[in-house]
């Protein structure tokens, strides 16, 4: 029994010692740093930076720095995005207005073309009917003269009506009005395509918006829709090319003397070099000495013909109306209204059926095209090389506008340079389209 008690006490002391040592081990194993108290909830899967620093022995009072460049970059990007979005919205608003003007000018152009046809047919019918009545009145005999008087009065009234309508028609020149609207439609379509390309390429600026607005207003001024007060003068004293672009009066951005002697200019930069500039100047010389002078001559000729016909038509119908009042049976006085009416009909058909006013407006438009071409080349050459349009692209656009290939454009410039050295006038026109 004594031995059993000894064994039992030994086991109990061993178990107590082991349990105390185990408690000691457990206590030491869970002795972790005290976590900071925080009212905010921290996800167990995403420990905070402060907890991480404490667990790894780093101080918890390190300052937190913020990247100013990144924040400013974000602000700049946000501002740029907002500005770009506003600019695009403005361009779309201008685009809608341009599309509306295209439709307006197209519809009004068709209406004025109908005016030309309807007025031409109506006036010719009135004139021919009045001439016929004057001839019948000369052959009317017998009775108390009532039929003769009725025919004379009817003929006079018809001649007077045709004279008044012809004066109005010659004043407004419906064929020229229709051509103006056709040109305006084409130019507004060009502007519409240009704005769409600007939006599609991306990164439009405020300058693009201002340029588009100026072009719209310049076209509105060059090709007005109303007739009263804003109509273009149909019989100016001198032929002047049409102007449908804004007047960009800006000073050159470079010193011409320094730029001309700059050796770096010989190297190709932004598609430009000295040879390309000389080529453009030679082409421009041909445009000025051949194309522009020729269209000015033809425009003045068309203007003189139109003025002569516009005066002759109403004058002849007026003479016929007066002559029809003195028609009597068997008299030669009937020859005056008959012949005058026939000539007035022929002149009216030539002027408005041949659309001489439209031809004059076509010459004005072509003269304006060459004037715009000249301004474009001069303004481009006066700009700094870095701010110009790419030289190769500009050369290609110029060749297409003149209806030539690049090799043909270079040949034209070579011939122009040779003519300048020889002191002769180039024998070839620059444009193959007009």
Buried (B, 14 or more C-beta within 10 A) or exposed (E): EEEEEEEEEEEEEEEEEEEEEEEEEEEEEEEEEEEEEEEEEEEEEEEEEBBEBBEEEEEEEEEEEEEEEEEEEEEEEEEEEEEBEEBBEBBEEBBEBBBEBBEBBBEBBEEBBEBBBEBBEBBBEBBBBBBBBBBBBBEBEEEEEEBBEEBBBBBBBBBBBBBBBBBEBBEBBBBBBBBBBBBBBBBBBEBBEBBBEBBEEEEBEEEBBEBBBBBBEBBBEBBBBEEEEEBBEBBEEEBBBBBBBBEEEEEEEBEEEEBEEBEEBEEEEBBBBBEBBEBBBBBBBBBBBBBBEBBBEBBBBBBEBBBEBBEBBBBBBBBBBBBBBEBBEEEEBBBBBBBBBBBBBBBBBBBBBEBBBBBBBBBBBBBBBBBBBBBBBBEBBBBEBEEBBEBBEBBBEBBEBBEBEEEEBBEBBEBBBEBBEEEEEBEEBBBEEB
